[in-house]
């Protein structure tokens, strides 16, 4: 599957990186590696992960670091919509 990132998702990943980089550069690299590895899993098996209340959006949890990756599938494209930590207030939609 092809991957596409919404501007929001790119901004989320950048924000995660900047926040963690200040605290622990090696930790930031580990978290980003885990997020991108999860995105690759999503691309390989996009329909394998949990649906949200919106039937067009699915979510995959990066369990070790507790980040949620929200995405949609259209044809042969997976669109990464949003990435957020589970400790934040619930996301209300695209």
Phi and psi restraints in degrees (value plus and minus 20) as a CYANA .aco file:
   2 UNK   PHI    -100.5   -60.5
   2 UNK   PSI     129.8   169.8
   3 UNK   PHI    -131.5   -91.5
   3 UNK   PSI     119.3   159.3
   4 UNK   PHI    -156.1  -116.1
   4 UNK   PSI     122.7   162.7
   5 UNK   PHI    -135.6   -95.6
   5 UNK   PSI     110.9   150.9
   6 UNK   PHI     -92.3   -52.3
   6 UNK   PSI     137.0   177.0
   7 UNK   PHI     -77.3   -37.3
   7 UNK   PSI     -57.6   -17.6
   8 UNK   PHI     -80.5   -40.5
   8 UNK   PSI     -64.2   -24.2
   9 UNK   PHI     -84.2   -44.2
   9 UNK   PSI     -62.7   -22.7
  10 UNK   PHI     -82.7   -42.7
  10 UNK   PSI     -60.8   -20.8
  11 UNK   PHI     -86.0   -46.0
  11 UNK   PSI     -58.0   -18.0
  12 UNK   PHI     -81.6   -41.6
  12 UNK   PSI     -68.8   -28.8
  13 UNK   PHI     -83.3   -43.3
  13 UNK   PSI     -61.0   -21.0
  14 UNK   PHI     -83.1   -43.1
  14 UNK   PSI     -63.3   -23.3
  15 UNK   PHI     -84.3   -44.3
  15 UNK   PSI     -60.6   -20.6
  16 UNK   PHI     -80.6   -40.6
  16 UNK   PSI     -66.5   -26.5
  17 UNK   PHI     -81.3   -41.3
  17 UNK   PSI     -68.3   -28.3
  18 UNK   PHI     -81.8   -41.8
  18 UNK   PSI     -63.7   -23.7
  19 UNK   PHI     -81.3   -41.3
  19 UNK   PSI     -68.6   -28.6
  20 UNK   PHI     -94.4   -54.4
  20 UNK   PSI     -53.6   -13.6
  21 UNK   PHI     -79.1   -39.1
  21 UNK   PSI     -56.5   -16.5
  22 UNK   PHI     -85.3   -45.3
  22 UNK   PSI     -51.8   -11.8
  23 UNK   PHI    -112.4   -72.4
  23 UNK   PSI     -60.2   -20.2
  24 UNK   PHI    -180.9  -140.9
  24 UNK   PSI      81.0   121.0
  25 UNK   PHI     -77.2   -37.2
  25 UNK   PSI     -60.7   -20.7
  26 UNK   PHI     -89.9   -49.9
  26 UNK   PSI     -56.3   -16.3
  27 UNK   PHI     -84.5   -44.5
  27 UNK   PSI     -60.0   -20.0
  28 UNK   PHI     -80.9   -40.9
  28 UNK   PSI     -63.5   -23.5
  29 UNK   PHI     -82.7   -42.7
  29 UNK   PSI     -60.9   -20.9
  30 UNK   PHI     -84.1   -44.1
  30 UNK   PSI     -63.8   -23.8
  31 UNK   PHI     -84.8   -44.8
  31 UNK   PSI     -66.1   -26.1
  32 UNK   PHI     -83.5   -43.5
  32 UNK   PSI     -58.7   -18.7
  33 UNK   PHI     -80.0   -40.0
  33 UNK   PSI     -63.2   -23.2
  34 UNK   PHI     -85.7   -45.7
  34 UNK   PSI     -60.1   -20.1
  35 UNK   PHI     -83.8   -43.8
  35 UNK   PSI     -67.9   -27.9
  36 UNK   PHI     -88.4   -48.4
  36 UNK   PSI     -52.3   -12.3
  37 UNK   PHI     -85.7   -45.7
  37 UNK   PSI     -59.4   -19.4
  38 UNK   PHI     -86.4   -46.4
  38 UNK   PSI     -58.4   -18.4
  39 UNK   PHI     -83.1   -43.1
  39 UNK   PSI     -57.4   -17.4
  40 UNK   PHI     -85.0   -45.0
  40 UNK   PSI     -60.1   -20.1
  41 UNK   PHI     -81.5   -41.5
  41 UNK   PSI     -61.6   -21.6
  42 UNK   PHI     -79.5   -39.5
  42 UNK   PSI     -64.9   -24.9
  43 UNK   PHI     -82.5   -42.5
  43 UNK   PSI     -53.8   -13.8
  44 UNK   PHI     -97.3   -57.3
  44 UNK   PSI     -54.5   -14.5
  45 UNK   PHI    -158.9  -118.9
  45 UNK   PSI      48.0    88.0
  46 UNK   PHI     -85.7   -45.7
  46 UNK   PSI     -45.8    -5.8
  47 UNK   PHI    -113.0   -73.0
  47 UNK   PSI     -14.3    25.7
  48 UNK   PHI    -103.9   -63.9
  48 UNK   PSI     -32.0     8.0
  49 UNK   PHI    -126.4   -86.4
  49 UNK   PSI     146.1   186.1
  50 UNK   PHI     -82.2   -42.2
  50 UNK   PSI     118.9   158.9
  51 UNK   PHI    -100.5   -60.5
  51 UNK   PSI     133.8   173.8
  52 UNK   PHI    -119.7   -79.7
  52 UNK   PSI    -192.2  -152.2
  53 UNK   PHI     -83.2   -43.2
  53 UNK   PSI     -46.8    -6.8
  54 UNK   PHI    -108.5   -68.5
  54 UNK   PSI      97.3   137.3
  55 UNK   PHI     -82.8   -42.8
  55 UNK   PSI     -35.4     4.6
  56 UNK   PHI    -110.4   -70.4
  56 UNK   PSI     -27.5    12.5
  57 UNK   PHI    -139.2   -99.2
  57 UNK   PSI     114.0   154.0
  58 UNK   PHI    -137.0   -97.0
  58 UNK   PSI     146.2   186.2
  59 UNK   PHI    -158.0  -118.0
  59 UNK   PSI     120.2   160.2
  60 UNK   PHI    -144.1  -104.1
  60 UNK   PSI     114.0   154.0
  61 UNK   PHI    -121.1   -81.1
  61 UNK   PSI     107.8   147.8
  62 UNK   PHI    -102.3   -62.3
  62 UNK   PSI      71.3   111.3
  63 UNK   PHI     -77.8   -37.8
  63 UNK   PSI     -64.5   -24.5
  64 UNK   PHI     -80.7   -40.7
  64 UNK   PSI     -56.9   -16.9
  65 UNK   PHI    -129.8   -89.8
  65 UNK   PSI     -22.2    17.8
  66 UNK   PHI      41.5    81.5
  66 UNK   PSI      21.6    61.6
  67 UNK   PHI    -122.2   -82.2
  67 UNK   PSI     124.0   164.0
  68 UNK   PHI    -127.1   -87.1
  68 UNK   PSI     114.4   154.4
  69 UNK   PHI    -132.1   -92.1
  69 UNK   PSI      94.7   134.7
  70 UNK   PHI    -115.1   -75.1
  70 UNK   PSI     116.0   156.0
  71 UNK   PHI    -172.4  -132.4
  71 UNK   PSI     145.2   185.2
  72 UNK   PHI    -150.2  -110.2
  72 UNK   PSI     140.5   180.5
  73 UNK   PHI    -143.9  -103.9
  73 UNK   PSI     108.0   148.0
  74 UNK   PHI    -158.9  -118.9
  74 UNK   PSI      92.6   132.6
  75 UNK   PHI      42.1    82.1
  75 UNK   PSI    -142.3  -102.3
  76 UNK   PHI    -122.7   -82.7
  76 UNK   PSI       2.4    42.4
  77 UNK   PHI    -143.1  -103.1
  77 UNK   PSI     112.9   152.9
  78 UNK   PHI    -123.8   -83.8
  78 UNK   PSI     105.4   145.4
  79 UNK   PHI    -128.9   -88.9
  79 UNK   PSI      97.7   137.7
  80 UNK   PHI     -99.9   -59.9
  80 UNK   PSI     100.5   140.5
  81 UNK   PHI    -117.1   -77.1
  81 UNK   PSI     -64.8   -24.8
  82 UNK   PHI    -179.7  -139.7
  82 UNK   PSI     124.6   164.6
  83 UNK   PHI    -150.7  -110.7
  83 UNK   PSI     107.8   147.8
  84 UNK   PHI    -169.6  -129.6
  84 UNK   PSI     135.2   175.2
  85 UNK   PHI     -98.7   -58.7
  85 UNK   PSI     126.6   166.6
  86 UNK   PHI     -88.9   -48.9
  86 UNK   PSI     -37.6     2.4
  87 UNK   PHI     -97.3   -57.3
  87 UNK   PSI     -32.8     7.2
  88 UNK   PHI     -97.5   -57.5
  88 UNK   PSI     140.4   180.4
  89 UNK   PHI     -76.8   -36.8
  89 UNK   PSI     129.4   169.4
  90 UNK   PHI     -76.2   -36.2
  90 UNK   PSI     123.6   163.6
  91 UNK   PHI     -98.2   -58.2
  91 UNK   PSI     118.9   158.9
  92 UNK   PHI    -122.5   -82.5
  92 UNK   PSI     -18.9    21.1
  93 UNK   PHI     116.6   156.6
  93 UNK   PSI     152.7   192.7
